[in-house]
């Protein structure tokens, strides 16, 4: 069992939770991070926005909305339908409108499976948000290619980490009832699939939560990242249909 002191950090692992059990425990790609030579960068980093703590109770998101995510490889657009997963939609909307995703790295990329992100670059922000979990949502649609869902490592464990399915993951993920899609990439899926996957699953999520971008940019300097995420507008219709 986890001790109280390690509970928050352990939850941060949330590498799409029980996925590895389903996949038979895939090994991390590449050499261990400790064997990599650190990068001593002197480039100036733009000051990050101040991120407020999560609201309680959460403010309901629009019924449908779209978000433009500008990345180091180009933009993609996600459409969210609140009825598919209200807790997920509300948390995602709050993160976007708070400016949470600015300079956030895509730290876990498995081609044909998932692109994962959501660990903030500031450890102080992670200390607040990582333990601010949301309740589970009922599964209403499948983890198809292009869908967006929160990562989890057990019931009611979702907080800020998300993944985009880059493969047809219904058979792998739906049965666990933890990974509830609430949105879909409707533009720029080619951008998502071009994000740098050279480090695979090597970045350690616990260290990333504890150390933020200081860890990720030092040991994995070529990771792609989000420049900004912006709510564009409410959508007039959804492109996602619940499963029967």
CORBELPE-V919606 format. One record per backbone hydrogen bond with DSSP energy under -0.5 kcal/mol. NH is the residue of the N-H (numbers start at 1). CO is the residue of the C=O. If there is no record, write none. Layout:
nh={NH,NH}
co={CO,CO}
This chain:
nh={6,7,8,10,11,12,13,13,14,14,16,19,20,21,22,23,24,25,35,36,38,39,40,41,52,65,66,67,68,69,69,70,70,71,71,72,74,76,77,78,79,80,81,82,82,84,85,85,89,90,91,92,93,94,95,96,97,98,99,100,102,103,104,105,106,107,107,108,109,110,111,113,114,115,116,117,118,120,123,125,126,127,128,128,129,130,132,133,134,144,146,147,148,149,151,157,158,162,163,164,165,165,166,167,169,169,173,174,174,176,177,177,180,181,181,182,183,184,185,186,186,187,191,192,193,194,194,195,195,200,202,205,208,209,210,211,212,213,214,215,216,217,218,219,220,223,226,227,228,230,232,233,243}
co={3,3,4,6,7,8,9,10,10,11,14,16,17,18,18,19,20,20,32,33,36,218,38,39,50,80,233,78,230,67,76,68,228,69,74,225,71,69,187,67,184,65,182,63,80,81,81,82,85,86,87,88,89,90,91,92,93,94,96,95,99,226,101,119,224,105,116,116,200,114,109,110,110,164,108,162,105,118,121,122,122,123,124,125,125,126,129,131,158,142,165,144,183,163,161,154,134,117,149,115,147,163,113,113,143,167,169,169,170,173,173,174,178,141,179,148,148,79,146,77,184,77,188,188,189,190,191,191,192,197,199,203,204,205,206,207,208,121,211,212,212,213,214,215,216,220,104,70,70,68,66,66,140}
